[in-house]
Amino acid sequence: MLRAYPLCDRCLGRQFALLGHGVSNLERGKAIKTALALQAHADAQRGDVEARSILETLAVNGFSKVALRALEKIGVGLEAPPNLKCHLCGGIFQKLGEFAEKATSLLSEYEYDTFLVGVSLPADVEEREDEFRAEFRVEYGESLRNELSREVGKLIQEATGKAVDFRNPDITVLVDPLRGDIRLDVKPLFIGGRYRKLVRGIPQCRWICVRCGGRGCPRCGWTGKMYEESVEELVAGPMVEYAMGDGEAFHAAGREDVDALVLGPGRPFIVEIKNPRRRTLDLRVLEELVNRRAGGKVSIHNLYFADREAVRRLKSGERAEKIYEVVIEFDRNVTDEEVEELKNALTGAVIRQWTPRRVLHRRADKLRERRVYEVQVERLARNKVAMRVRCDGGLYIKELVTGDGGRTTPSVSEILGVEAKPIKLDVLDILMEGF
C-alpha cells in the first residue's frame, strides 16, 4: 500500500480497523509503520538492500519520522521529501479540531440533549477509496466517512458533554470536510393539542393570495393573504416564538370551512416547529400565551409533546367520525312529518358525493361514499331546523343539505323536495382515540 500511495497514519490504520479491539486507527497506522521501520532498520544493518528501500518508502509515502531517523543512522541521506498529501484523505484529518470547534460554536445557540455527526464526501473521494480497497483486497477496513464522523463526534462530545444518539438525535451536525462547511439539521419539535374556533370568517391555515402568490397586491390589500389571520397563525405563531424556531407546519385532523365554528372538545392538531432553539417548554405557559394572544377567536387546550409518528396517525385519522350541527333554511314551511322523515331517511344512509363544485379548483373531482350514523333534527321555525349529524369524516355537510345540483345524493333537498340552504355550520366533536 505504501509503495503505491502516500498514506497518513489514520488512513493506513483504517484498512485494518476491525483488527485489534480498543485501538484507534491512528494508533494502528503508527504501530504498523513503526513495526515495519524497526524490522527494516534491523535488516538494513545486516546489509539488506531491500530494507533500505522500505525505509525510504516509509519516510516518504508513510511520513514516518522513525524511518527517516533510521536512514540517518545507517548513513543514508534522503532528499527532502516532496510535499505529499495522503492519497485517501488529502490531509483533512489535520482539521478535525477545526471542524469540531466550528460545530460546537453553532451548537451553542441551541438547547439539546443528543447529537450525531454526519459527513458528506464527494463521489470521487469515495470512488478513490473503493478502488484502493479493491486493489489491495482490504477485508478489515473502515470507510473514511465513518472515521471522520466518529472522530469529530468525539471532540464535540468532549467539548459539550452531550450524548451521541445514533437513532433519533436532537441535532445532526453535517460536515463537508473538503469545503470546510458545517451546518446543523435540527430535529423539529412537535406540540399537539385541540383547538376550538370561536368566531366565523377565519380559515384553518394561512391562505396565500391566489393572484399574487403571497407577494402582495391590491386584491389582498398588499398582505399576500386572502384572510388577515388563520387558526394556524393564531396557534402556531406564539409557539414558534416561544421555542425560538424558524417556521412551522400545521397538521390537523381534517379542516372546517371558513364560516364554521369548532366547538366542544375541539379539533386535534399538531404544530411542527422547525429549527427550534429551545426544546424545554412549559406547555401550561405556552397554552396561556396562545389563548391570550388569540383574544377569544381561538382557544387551545390539552397540550402535549408529540412526534412524527403522531403526525402520521393524526393524518390517517382524518376519516374519524365527526359530529356537526347545521342550521337549515327551507324555501317553504315544512311539516313535523317531513322533519321526522328527514331524520329517518338520513340515519344510517350511505351518501354518494362527488367533489363539491365550490372546491373543484383545488381538489380532484372524484366520487366519495360516506356513512351517516345518526341524525337529530330540532325545529327552530316553520321553515328552519337545526340538524345534528354524526358521520364519517370527509363528508361535506353543506352539500349534504343542498345536494349540490345532484352531485350529492341523498340530500336534505332531495329527500324533502325543497330548496334547502345551510345558514350556519358548527363542528361539535371529532371522535379520535389517542388525541
URWO-V457603 format. One record per residue. N is the residue number from 1. PSI is psi as a letter, one per 20 degrees, with the letter a starting at -180 (999 if undefined). BURIAL is 1 if it has 9 or more other C-alpha atoms within 8 Angstrom, else 0. Layout:
BEGIN
<<N PSI BURIAL> <N PSI BURIAL>>
END
This chain:
BEGIN
<<1 g 0> <2 h 1> <3 h 0> <4 h 0> <5 q 1> <6 p 1> <7 p 1> <8 r 1> <9 g 1> <10 g 1> <11 h 1> <12 g 1> <13 h 1> <14 h 1> <15 i 1> <16 k 1> <17 h 1> <18 j 0> <19 p 0> <20 n 0> <21 q 0> <22 j 0> <23 p 0> <24 r 0> <25 h 1> <26 g 1> <27 h 1> <28 g 1> <29 g 1> <30 g 1> <31 g 0> <32 g 1> <33 g 1> <34 g 1> <35 g 0> <36 g 0> <37 g 1> <38 g 1> <39 g 0> <40 h 1> <41 g 1> <42 g 0> <43 h 1> <44 h 1> <45 h 0> <46 j 0> <47 j 0> <48 o 1> <49 h 0> <50 h 0> <51 h 1> <52 h 1> <53 h 0> <54 g 1> <55 h 1> <56 g 1> <57 g 1> <58 h 1> <59 h 1> <60 f 1> <61 i 1> <62 i 1> <63 k 1> <64 o 1> <65 h 0> <66 g 1> <67 h 1> <68 g 1> <69 h 0> <70 h 1> <71 g 1> <72 h 1> <73 h 0> <74 j 0> <75 k 0> <76 o 0> <77 p 0> <78 p 0> <79 q 0> <80 p 0> <81 q 0> <82 q 0> <83 m 0> <84 q 0> <85 q 0> <86 p 1> <87 h 0> <88 g 1> <89 i 1> <90 j 0> <91 j 1> <92 i 1> <93 i 0> <94 i 0> <95 j 0> <96 g 1> <97 h 1> <98 g 0> <99 g 1> <100 h 1> <101 g 1> <102 g 1> <103 g 1> <104 h 1> <105 g 0> <106 g 1> <107 h 0> <108 i 0> <109 i 0> <110 q 1> <111 p 1> <112 r 1> <113 h 0> <114 q 1> <115 r 1> <116 q 1> <117 p 1> <118 q 1> <119 p 1> <120 p 1> <121 q 1> <122 q 0> <123 h 0> <124 h 0> <125 g 1> <126 h 1> <127 h 0> <128 g 1> <129 g 1> <130 g 0> <131 h 0> <132 g 0> <133 h 1> <134 g 0> <135 h 0> <136 j 0> <137 l 0> <138 p 1> <139 h 0> <140 k 1> <141 r 1> <142 q 1> <143 q 0> <144 g 1> <145 g 1> <146 g 1> <147 g 1> <148 g 1> <149 h 1> <150 g 1> <151 h 1> <152 h 1> <153 h 1> <154 g 0> <155 h 1> <156 g 1> <157 g 1> <158 h 0> <159 h 0> <160 h 0> <161 j 0> <162 q 0> <163 q 0> <164 p 1> <165 o 1> <166 i 0> <167 g 0> <168 m 0> <169 q 1> <170 h 1> <171 p 1> <172 p 1> <173 o 1> <174 o 1> <175 p 1> <176 n 1> <177 h 1> <178 h 0> <179 i 0> <180 k 0> <181 p 0> <182 p 1> <183 r 1> <184 p 1> <185 o 1> <186 p 1> <187 p 1> <188 q 1> <189 p 1> <190 p 1> <191 p 1> <192 r 1> <193 b 1> <194 q 1> <195 q 1> <196 p 1> <197 o 1> <198 i 1> <199 q 0> <200 r 1> <201 j 0> <202 p 1> <203 r 1> <204 g 1> <205 q 1> <206 p 1> <207 o 1> <208 p 1> <209 p 1> <210 h 0> <211 g 0> <212 i 1> <213 k 1> <214 i 1> <215 h 0> <216 p 1> <217 r 1> <218 h 0> <219 g 0> <220 j 1> <221 k 0> <222 k 1> <223 i 1> <224 j 1> <225 q 1> <226 h 1> <227 q 1> <228 h 0> <229 r 1> <230 r 1> <231 g 1> <232 g 1> <233 h 1> <234 h 1> <235 g 1> <236 h 1> <237 g 1> <238 h 1> <239 g 1> <240 g 1> <241 g 0> <242 h 1> <243 i 1> <244 l 1> <245 r 1> <246 i 1> <247 a 0> <248 r 1> <249 p 0> <250 o 1> <251 p 1> <252 q 1> <253 n 1> <254 a 1> <255 q 0> <256 r 1> <257 q 0> <258 h 1> <259 j 1> <260 q 1> <261 q 1> <262 o 1> <263 a 1> <264 b 0> <265 i 1> <266 r 1> <267 p 1> <268 p 1> <269 r 1> <270 p 1> <271 p 1> <272 o 1> <273 p 1> <274 p 1> <275 l 1> <276 p 1> <277 i 1> <278 p 1> <279 h 1> <280 o 0> <281 q 0> <282 o 0> <283 h 0> <284 g 0> <285 g 0> <286 g 1> <287 g 1> <288 h 0> <289 g 1> <290 g 1> <291 h 1> <292 g 0> <293 h 0> <294 i 1> <295 k 0> <296 i 0> <297 h 0> <298 q 1> <299 q 1> <300 q 1> <301 r 0> <302 l 0> <303 q 1> <304 q 0> <305 p 0> <306 a 1> <307 a 1> <308 h 0> <309 h 0> <310 h 0> <311 g 1> <312 g 0> <313 h 0> <314 g 1> <315 h 1> <316 i 0> <317 j 1> <318 h 1> <319 j 1> <320 q 1> <321 q 1> <322 q 1> <323 p 1> <324 q 1> <325 p 1> <326 p 1> <327 p 1> <328 p 1> <329 p 1> <330 q 1> <331 j 0> <332 r 0> <333 q 0> <334 q 1> <335 r 0> <336 h 0> <337 h 0> <338 h 1> <339 g 1> <340 h 1> <341 g 0> <342 g 1> <343 g 1> <344 h 0> <345 h 1> <346 h 1> <347 o 1> <348 i 1> <349 q 1> <350 p 0> <351 p 1> <352 p 1> <353 o 1> <354 q 1> <355 p 1> <356 q 1> <357 h 0> <358 i 0> <359 j 0> <360 h 1> <361 i 0> <362 i 0> <363 q 0> <364 q 0> <365 o 0> <366 r 0> <367 p 0> <368 q 1> <369 p 0> <370 q 1> <371 q 1> <372 p 1> <373 h 1> <374 q 1> <375 p 1> <376 p 0> <377 p 1> <378 p 0> <379 p 1> <380 h 0> <381 r 0> <382 h 0> <383 k 1> <384 p 1> <385 r 1> <386 p 1> <387 p 1> <388 p 1> <389 p 1> <390 p 1> <391 r 1> <392 q 1> <393 q 1> <394 i 0> <395 p 1> <396 o 0> <397 h 0> <398 g 0> <399 h 1> <400 h 1> <401 g 1> <402 h 1> <403 i 1> <404 l 1> <405 k 0> <406 i 0> <407 i 1> <408 p 1> <409 p 1> <410 r 1> <411 r 1> <412 g 1> <413 g 1> <414 g 1> <415 g 1> <416 i 0> <417 k 0> <418 r 1> <419 o 0> <420 p 1> <421 p 1> <422 p 1> <423 i 0> <424 p 1> <425 p 1> <426 q 1> <427 p 1> <428 h 1> <429 q 1> <430 o 1> <431 n 0> <432 p 0> <433 q 0> <434 i 0> <435 999 0>>
END
